Amino acid sequence: MAALVVVVALLGAGVWVVVKIDHSVRAALPDPGPPPFTVDELTPAPRSAIPSAPGTVPPAATLSAWVTRVSGKTDIPPRVLRAYAEAERVTRTKTPDCHLTWATVAGIGRIESLNGGHDGSEIDANGLETPPVIGIPLDGSDGVLAVHDTDSGKLDGDPTWDRAIGPMQFLPDTWHRWGVRANGDGKAPDAQNIDDAALTTARYMCAKGGDLATPEGWWTAVLTYNNSTDYGQEVFSNATSYGAANLKP
């Protein structure tokens, strides 16, 4: 019979009780695994700095190994992290002067949808958000902008008010103007597809910010995405923490 350890515990109202812990039961509990990824909150003034360099995404030949390693350090699901990495790689080729990083895209994705995991949703093997992520109606209620419907509810299911859609939370009108199909198969861009959404984020930010390796460019891009200093500082904090995790041995 396993030994019992006697522990004295203090309950409410100052009542002391003796609790017996059976080690055989404790040993049978599941391994909680590593602690969740945490982010240090940073509060730089807008246009004063950019997130720390996160390390460049590697070539295609070694990308899978990189995704596995960095996903384990950051809690970003591998399929989602691959989309962020590909957004950087494509942008590096098509818009080399932009200097967008995977960490900045991930920093936005963490806020907008918990990297695709909002409210129990998941990104499947094909990159689709399941179930789809659709935001609250932008109906002008307390703390909410009023944005009347722009797409007859085609993308967000709401024929009265617009709602942000997909893992990167684009408004329908913005998606119609900027959405891009990542795999080039000729189909319409899908805001609920993480590959399309991540690459569209990259395209949008490069167009709005220019050179994201400069404080002016980076902050202009992020604040165009969401005009809030708190939002920009949260993206900054996320991107810096993701980059630091990647660079750890």
BAKE-586539 format. One record per atom (N, C-alpha, C, O): residue in three letters; x, y, z. Coordinates in steps of 0.02 Angstrom, whole numbers, plus 50000, padded with zeros to 5 digits. Layout:
ALAXYZ;...
! end
This chain:
MET500434994050000;MET500005000050000;MET500445006250000;MET500925006550038;ALA500285011149957;ALA500695017149953;ALA500675021050017;ALA500165021250052;ALA501225024250032;ALA501265028350093;ALA500805034350086;ALA500685036750031;LEU500545036650142;LEU500115042550143;LEU500505048350173;LEU500865047450222;VAL500445054150144;VAL500765060150170;VAL500225064350202;VAL499705065550172;VAL500355066650262;VAL499865070650298;VAL500055078050288;VAL500615080150302;VAL499575081850264;VAL499675088950251;VAL499165092850292;VAL498575090950294;VAL499385098150324;VAL498925102350361;VAL498715108050316;VAL499135111750290;ALA498065108950308;ALA497805114050263;ALA497355118850301;ALA497005116750348;LEU497355125250283;LEU496935130250313;LEU496345131650268;LEU496425133750211;LEU495735130450294;LEU495135132050257;LEU494855138650281;LEU495145141850326;GLY494305140850250;GLY493995147150270;GLY493785147150343;GLY493715141850374;ALA493695153150370;ALA493475154150440;ALA493985151450490;ALA493815149950547;GLY494615150950469;GLY495135149050516;GLY495095141850539;GLY495355140350593;VAL494785137450501;VAL494725130450522;VAL495295126450491;VAL495385126450430;TRP495685123150532;TRP496235118950508;TRP495995111750502;TRP495665109150547;VAL496165108650447;VAL495985101650438;VAL496605097850415;VAL497085100850390;VAL496585091450424;VAL497135087250401;VAL496915083750336;VAL496405080350334;VAL497325084550285;VAL497175081550220;VAL497685076150206;VAL498285077250215;LYS497465070350186;LYS497905064750170;LYS497965064150094;LYS497465063550059;ILE498565064250069;ILE498695063649998;ILE498985056749984;ILE499505054950012;ASP498665053049943;ASP498895046549924;ASP499345047249862;ASP499105049149808;HIS499985045649870;HIS500455046549815;HIS500275042249754;HIS500435044049698;SER499955036649766;SER499775032349709;SER499255035849665;SER499255034849605;VAL498815039949696;VAL498325043649657;VAL498655049449622;VAL498525050649563;ARG499095053049657;ARG499425058749627;ARG499845056649567;ARG499875060149516;ALA500175050949572;ALA500595048649518;ALA500195046949456;ALA500455046949400;ALA499545045449465;ALA499125043449409;ALA498835049449371;ALA498555048649318;LEU498915055549400;LEU498655061449367;LEU499035062749302;LEU499635061349298;PRO498695065449251;PRO499045066749187;PRO499585072049194;PRO499525076649235;ASP500095071449154;ASP500635076349152;ASP500355082949125;ASP500105083049069;PRO500405088449163;PRO500125094749139;PRO500495097749080;PRO500255102249047;GLY501105095149066;GLY501495097649010;GLY501815104249027;GLY501785106649084;PRO502145107348978;PRO502495113648990;PRO501995119249004;PRO501415118848984;PRO502215124449039;PRO501765130149052;PRO501575133648987;PRO501955133348938;PRO501005136948985;PRO500795140348923;PRO501265146148907;PRO501595148948950;PHE501295147748843;PHE501715153248821;PHE501455159848848;PHE500855161248844;THR501885163848876;THR501695170348904;THR502065175948867;THR502585174848837;VAL501775181848870;VAL502055187648836;VAL502195193148888;VAL501785194648930;ASP502785195948883;ASP502955201648925;ASP502645207848896;ASP502725209248836;GLU502275211648937;GLU501935217648912;GLU502435223348905;GLU502755225448954;LEU502485225848844;LEU502935231448830;LEU502505237448808;LEU501985236648777;THR502735243448825;THR502325249348811;THR502745254848776;THR502775260448802;PRO503045253248720;PRO503415258548684;PRO502945263848658;PRO502375262448641;ALA503195269948654;ALA502795275248623;ALA502725273848549;ALA503205271348518;PRO502155275348520;PRO502065274248448;PRO502625277548407;PRO502825283248421;ARG502865273848357;ARG503385276148310;ARG504065277348344;ARG504485280848317;SER504165274348402;SER504805275048437;SER505265269048427;SER505865269648438;ALA504995263348408;ALA505395257348403;ALA505005252048364;ALA504405252748352;ILE505355246748344;ILE505045240948313;ILE505185234848357;ILE505655235048397;PRO504795229548350;PRO504935223448390;PRO505635220848376;PRO505915221948322;SER505915217348424;SER506575214348416;SER506575209548357;SER506065206248343;ALA507145209048322;ALA507195204648264;ALA507035197448284;ALA507315194848332;PRO506575194248247;PRO506345187548266;PRO506725181848233;PRO506565176048245;GLY507215183448191;GLY507535178148152;GLY507155176848088;GLY506535176948087;THR507515175748034;THR507205174947968;THR506935167847960;THR507235162947983;VAL506365167247927;VAL506085160747911;VAL506575157047865;VAL506835160047817;PRO506705150747877;PRO507195147047837;PRO506925145047768;PRO506335145947755;PRO507355142447724;PRO507135140047658;PRO506635134347665;PRO506565131247717;ALA506295132947609;ALA505775127847609;ALA506035121047632;ALA505665117247664;ALA506655119447617;ALA506925112847633;ALA506945111547708;ALA506895105747729;THR507025116747747;THR507075115847820;THR506495119047858;THR506505119547919;LEU505975121247821;LEU505425124847852;LEU505045120447901;LEU504855122747955;SER504925114147883;SER504525109747926;SER504855108947994;SER504515109048046;ALA505505107947995;ALA505865107248058;ALA505825113648099;ALA505735113448160;TRP505875119348065;TRP505825125848099;TRP505125126648129;TRP505065128748187;VAL504615125048092;VAL503925125648116;VAL503825121348178;VAL503525123648227;THR504065115148176;THR503985110748234;THR504325113548296;THR504045113548350;ARG504925116048286;ARG505315118748343;ARG504995124948372;ARG504895125548432;VAL504815129748329;VAL504555136148353;VAL503845135448379;VAL503655138748427;SER503455131048349;SER502775129748374;SER502805127248446;SER502405129248488;GLY503285122748460;GLY503345120148527;GLY503545125348578;GLY503395124648637;LYS503875130648555;LYS504095135948600;LYS503575141448610;LYS503585144948660;THR503125142248561;THR502675148048561;THR501935146348569;THR501535150848578;ASP501765140048567;ASP501065137848570;ASP500665139948507;ASP500055139348507;ILE500995142248455;ILE500635143548392;ILE500545136748357;ILE501045133348345;PRO499935134748340;PRO499845128348307;PRO500275127948244;PRO500345132848207;PRO500575122148230;PRO501025121548173;PRO500725123848107;PRO501055127148067;ARG500105122048095;ARG499795123948030;ARG499725131448025;ARG499785134347970;VAL499595134648081;VAL499525141948081;VAL500205145248073;VAL500285150048035;LEU500705142748110;LEU501375145548106;LEU501655144948035;LEU501995149448011;ARG501505139448002;ARG501735138747933;ARG501445144247888;ARG501785146847845;ALA500805145947899;ALA500495151247859;ALA500835157947872;ALA500955161747825;TYR501005159347935;TYR501345165547950;TYR502035165647917;TYR502255170747890;ALA502385159947920;ALA503055159547891;ALA503025160447815;ALA503435163947786;GLU502535157247783;GLU502465157947711;GLU502295165147691;GLU502505167447639;ALA501905168547733;ALA501745175547719;ALA502385179747718;ALA502465184147676;GLU502845178347765;GLU503485181847764;GLU503885180047702;GLU504165184447669;ARG503925173647686;ARG504335171447629;ARG504085174347563;ARG504485176647522;VAL503425174347552;VAL503145177147491;VAL503265184747488;VAL503455187347436;THR503165188047544;THR503265195247546;THR503995197147534;THR504135202147501;ARG504445193047560;ARG505155194347550;ARG505335194147476;ARG505785197747454;THR504985190047438;THR505115189547367;THR504755194947327;THR505055198147284;LYS504105196047342;LYS503705200647302;LYS503775207947324;LYS503735212447282;THR503885208947388;THR503935215847414;THR504535216147461;THR504445217047521;PRO505135215347435;PRO505725214747478;PRO505865220847521;PRO506175220247574;ASP505645226747499;ASP505775232847538;ASP505305233647598;ASP505385238247638;CYS504825229047604;CYS504335229547659;CYS504635227047725;CYS504525230047778;HIS505015221547722;HIS505345218647781;HIS504835216447835;HIS504965216847894;LEU504265214047812;LEU503775211147859;LEU504055204647888;LEU504395200947854;THR503915203347953;THR504145197147985;THR503555192848005;THR502995195248017;TRP503695186348007;TRP503185181548030;TRP502945183348100;TRP502355182248116;ALA503385186048142;ALA503205187448211;ALA502695193048216;ALA502255192948260;THR502735197948172;THR502235203248172;THR501555200548151;THR501045202248181;VAL501545196348099;VAL500905193248079;VAL500635189048136;VAL500035189248150;ALA501065185248169;ALA500845181148226;ALA500615185548284;ALA500145183748320;GLY500945191248293;GLY500735195848346;GLY500025198348337;GLY499665199248385;ILE499835199448274;ILE499145201448259;ILE498675195448266;ILE498135196148295;GLY498885189748241;GLY498465183748245;GLY498295181748316;GLY497755179248330;ARG498775182748361;ARG498655181048432;ARG498095185248461;ARG497685182848499;ILE498075191748442;ILE497555196148467;ILE496885194648434;ILE496375194148468;GLU496895193948369;GLU496275193648331;GLU495895187048342;GLU495275187148344;SER496245181448350;SER495885175048354;SER496245169848397;SER496095163948392;LEU496715172048438;LEU497135167148475;LEU497455162348426;LEU497465156248437;ASN497725165148372;ASN498045161148319;ASN497585155648293;ASN497785149848286;GLY496965157548280;GLY496485152948252;GLY496095148948303;GLY495655144948284;GLY496235149848367;GLY495915145748418;GLY495355149148457;GLY495155146748510;HIS495095154548430;HIS494565158248466;HIS493945154048477;HIS493675151048431;ASP493725154048540;ASP493085150848557;ASP493035143648534;ASP492505141348513;GLY493595140048537;GLY493595132948520;GLY493685131448446;GLY493705125548427;SER493745136548404;SER493875135148333;SER494575132448323;SER495015133448366;GLU494685129248268;GLU495345126448251;GLU495475127348176;GLU495005127748136;ILE496115127548159;ILE496315127648089;ILE496445120448067;ILE496865117048097;ASP496095118148016;ASP496195111247995;ASP496795110547948;ASP497135115447934;ALA496915104547925;ALA497505103147885;ALA497515107147820;ALA498045108547792;ASN496925108947795;ASN496875112847733;ASN496925120347746;ASN496895124347700;GLY497005122247809;GLY497055129247826;GLY496405132747841;GLY496395138847850;LEU495855129047843;LEU495195132147853;LEU495025132647927;LEU495145127947966;GLU494745138247946;GLU494505139348014;GLU493855135648023;GLU493375136747986;THR493835131148074;THR493255126948086;THR493065126848160;THR493465124648201;PRO492465129248179;PRO492005132948136;PRO492275139848119;PRO492755142148151;PRO491975143248070;PRO492225149848051;PRO492205154748109;PRO491775154348153;VAL492685159348110;VAL492705164648160;VAL492375170848131;VAL492585173548080;ILE491845173148165;ILE491475179048143;ILE491375183448205;ILE491125181048256;GLY491555189748199;GLY491525194348256;GLY490825196648271;GLY490335194648239;ILE490785201048321;ILE490145203848342;ILE489895208748290;ILE490285211448250;PRO489235210048288;PRO488985215148241;PRO489245222048259;PRO489215224048318;LEU489485225648210;LEU489725232448222;LEU489125237148215;LEU489025240448164;ASP488735237248269;ASP488085240548268;ASP488065247148305;ASP487525249948316;GLY488645249648327;GLY488655256148360;GLY488475255848434;GLY488405261048466;SER488405249848462;SER488265249348534;SER488885251548573;SER489405252948543;ASP488835251748639;ASP489375254448680;ASP490055251448663;ASP490145245348665;GLY490525255748646;GLY491205253548631;GLY491285250248563;GLY491825247548549;VAL490785250448521;VAL490805247048456;VAL490655252148401;VAL490185256048406;LEU491065251948348;LEU490935256148290;LEU490285254148256;LEU490075248348260;ALA489985258848221;ALA489405257248180;ALA489645256648108;ALA489855261548077;VAL489615250448081;VAL489805249348012;VAL489235245547978;VAL489135239547989;HIS488865249047937;HIS488305245947903;HIS488545240847853;HIS489105241147828;ASP488115236147838;ASP488285230547794;ASP488565232947727;ASP488315237647697;THR489095229547704;THR489405231347640;THR489405225547590;THR489605226347532;ASP489175219647612;ASP489215213847566;ASP488575209747565;ASP488585203847546;SER488015212747587;SER487375209247590;SER487415202847631;SER487035198047620;GLY487875202847679;GLY487945197047723;GLY488285191047692;GLY488285185647722;LYS488565191847633;LYS488865186147598;LYS489435182947638;LYS489475176847642;LEU489875187047666;LEU490455184347701;LEU490345183447776;LEU490615178747806;ASP489945187847806;ASP489875187547879;ASP489185185247902;ASP489065184647962;GLY488735183847854;GLY488065181347872;GLY487605186547901;GLY487065184747925;ASP487795192947900;ASP487395198147931;ASP487215203347877;ASP487665206947854;PRO486585203747856;PRO486395208447803;PRO486275215547828;PRO486105219947789;THR486355216547893;THR486215223147922;THR486855226847942;THR486955232647925;TRP487285223347979;TRP487905226248003;TRP488495222047979;TRP488435215947970;ASP489065225247970;ASP489665221447955;ASP489945218248018;ASP489845220748073;ARG490295212648008;ARG490645209248062;ARG491335207348036;ARG491415205747977;ALA491835207448080;ALA492505205348060;ALA492505197748050;ALA492165194148085;ILE492905195548001;ILE492875188447982;ILE493565185347980;ILE494065188647964;GLY493585178947997;GLY494185174947989;GLY494695175748045;GLY494605179948090;PRO495225171848043;PRO495725171848097;PRO496105178448103;PRO496395179848156;MET496115182448049;MET496445189048053;MET495945194748057;MET496145200648057;GLN495295193148060;GLN494765197948074;GLN494745203948027;GLN494835209648049;PHE494635202647964;PHE494545207947915;PHE493805209747909;PHE493375205447915;LEU493665216147898;LEU492995218047880;LEU492855215847808;LEU493325215747767;PRO492235214247791;PRO492095211947723;PRO492335216647669;PRO492615214347619;ASP492225223147677;ASP492425227947626;ASP493185227947617;ASP493435228347561;THR493555227647672;THR494285227347669;THR494515220947635;THR494975220947595;TRP494175215447651;TRP494365209047620;TRP494245209247545;TRP494655206847507;HIS493695212147523;HIS493555212547451;HIS494095216347415;HIS494265214747358;ARG494375221447447;ARG494885225647415;ARG495585222647418;ARG495985223547372;TRP495735218947472;TRP496425216847484;TRP496525209347484;TRP497095207047481;GLY495995205447488;GLY496065198247494;GLY496455195147437;GLY496375197047379;VAL496895190347453;VAL497315187047403;VAL497305179547415;VAL497305177347473;ARG497315175747362;ARG497315168447366;ARG498045166047371;ARG498435167347326;ALA498215162747425;ALA498915160947438;ALA499175155547392;ALA499755155747371;ASN498765150547376;ASN499025144847338;ASN498965145647262;ASN499175141247225;GLY498685151247239;GLY498665152647168;GLY498255147847127;GLY498395146847068;ASP497735144847157;ASP497335139947120;ASP496765143147080;ASP496375139547048;GLY496725149747081;GLY496215153147042;GLY495555154147078;GLY495125157747052;LYS495475151247135;LYS494855152147173;LYS494865158847209;LYS495385162047216;ALA494275160947231;ALA494225167347266;ALA494575166747334;ALA494555161547366;PRO494895172147356;PRO495205172047423;PRO494675170647477;PRO494105172947472;ASP494875166947528;ASP494415164947581;ASP494685167647647;ASP495215165747670;ALA494305172147678;ALA494525175247740;ALA494565170247797;ALA494905171647847;GLN494235164547790;GLN494265159347842;GLN494835154447830;GLN494915149647868;ASN495235155647779;ASN495825151547765;ASN496435155047792;ASN496575160747773;ILE496815151847835;ILE497375155147869;ILE497925157147820;ILE498265162147831;ASP498025153247766;ASP498535155147717;ASP498335161547681;ASP498745166147674;ASP497705161947659;ASP497465168047626;ASP497465173947675;ASP497665179447657;ALA497235172747735;ALA497175178147784;ALA497855180847804;ALA497935186947809;ALA498345176547815;ALA499015178747835;ALA499345182647779;ALA499665187747791;LEU499285180147717;LEU499595183547661;LEU499245190247647;LEU499575195047628;THR498595190447656;THR498235196747648;THR498445201747701;THR498515207747686;THR498555199447762;THR498805203847815;THR499475206847794;THR499595212747802;ALA499905202647768;ALA500565204947746;ALA500495210147690;ALA500805215447692;ARG500085208547641;ARG499985213147584;ARG499705219847608;ARG499945225147587;TYR499215219647651;TYR498895225747676;TYR499395229947716;TYR499425236047707;MET499775226747759;MET500235230547802;MET500805233547761;MET501015239247774;CYS501065229947713;CYS501595232647671;CYS501345238647631;CYS501705243547623;ALA500735238247606;ALA500455243847568;ALA500355249947611;ALA500445255547588;LYS500165248847673;LYS500015254547718;LYS500635257347752;LYS500675263347765;GLY501125252947768;GLY501685255147808;GLY502325256247769;GLY502765259847793;GLY502385253347710;GLY503015254047673;GLY503545249447701;GLY503505243347696;ASP504055252447732;ASP504605248647761;ASP504465247247835;ASP504515251747877;LEU504295240947851;LEU504125239247920;LEU504745238147963;LEU504685236448022;ALA505335239047934;ALA505945238747974;ALA506095245448007;ALA506585246148043;THR505675250447994;THR505735256948026;THR505165258048075;THR504615255448063;PRO505275261648129;PRO504725262948176;PRO504135266348143;PRO503555264648157;GLU504265271148099;GLU503715274648066;GLU503295269748024;GLU502685269848027;GLY503635265647985;GLY503275260947943;GLY502905255647982;GLY502325254147967;TRP503235252748032;TRP502915247448071;TRP502295249948107;TRP501765246748104;TRP502355255548140;TRP501785258148178;TRP501225260548132;TRP500635259648148;THR501405263548076;THR500885265648029;THR500475259648006;THR499865259948002;ALA500825254147989;ALA500475248147966;ALA500025245248020;ALA499445243648007;VAL500285244648081;VAL499885241648135;VAL499295246048154;VAL498745243648166;LEU499415252548158;LEU498875257048178;LEU498355257848123;LEU497785259648137;THR498545256548061;THR498045256348008;THR497615250048015;THR497015250248001;TYR497925244748037;TYR497555238548049;TYR497045239548105;TYR496475237248101;ASN497255243048158;ASN496815244748214;ASN497095250948247;ASN497625250748278;ASN496735256448241;ASN496985262948264;ASN496925263748339;ASN496505267448364;SER497355260048375;SER497355260248448;SER498075259248472;SER498395254348453;THR498315263848514;THR498985263048541;THR499045256648582;THR499545253148577;ASP498535255148621;ASP498545248948661;ASP498615242948615;ASP498975238248630;TYR498255243048560;TYR498285237548512;TYR498995236948484;TYR499285231548481;GLY499275242648463;GLY499945242548436;GLY500465239948485;GLY500915236248466;GLN500395241848548;GLN500855239548599;GLN500775232048612;GLN501255228648628;GLU500165229548606;GLU500055222448615;GLU500365218448558;GLU500675213248569;VAL500275220848496;VAL500605217548439;VAL501355217748449;VAL501695212748438;PHE501625223448470;PHE502345224248482;PHE502585219148533;PHE503085215848523;SER502215218548589;SER502405213848641;SER502385206648617;SER502835202748630;ASN501845204948580;ASN501785198148554;ASN502365196548506;ASN502685191348512;ALA502485201148460;ALA503005199848409;ALA503695199248442;ALA504085194948422;THR503825203448491;THR504475203148526;THR504555196448563;THR505095193448561;SER504035194348596;SER504075188048634;SER504135182048587;SER504505177348602;TYR503775182148531;TYR503835176748483;TYR504535176448454;TYR504825171048448;GLY504805182248438;GLY505485182348410;GLY505995179748461;GLY506455176048443;ALA505925181848523;ALA506385179648574;ALA506355172148584;ALA506865168848595;ALA505755169348580;ALA505665162148588;ALA506015158448531;ALA506325153248542;ASN505955161148471;ASN506275157848414;ASN507045157948421;ASN507365153048402;LEU507325163248449;LEU508045163948452;LEU508365160248511;LEU508975159548516;LYS507925157948556;LYS508205154048613;LYS508495147448588;LYS508195144248544;PRO509065145248615;PRO509345138848593;PRO508905132948612;PRO509075127248597;
! end
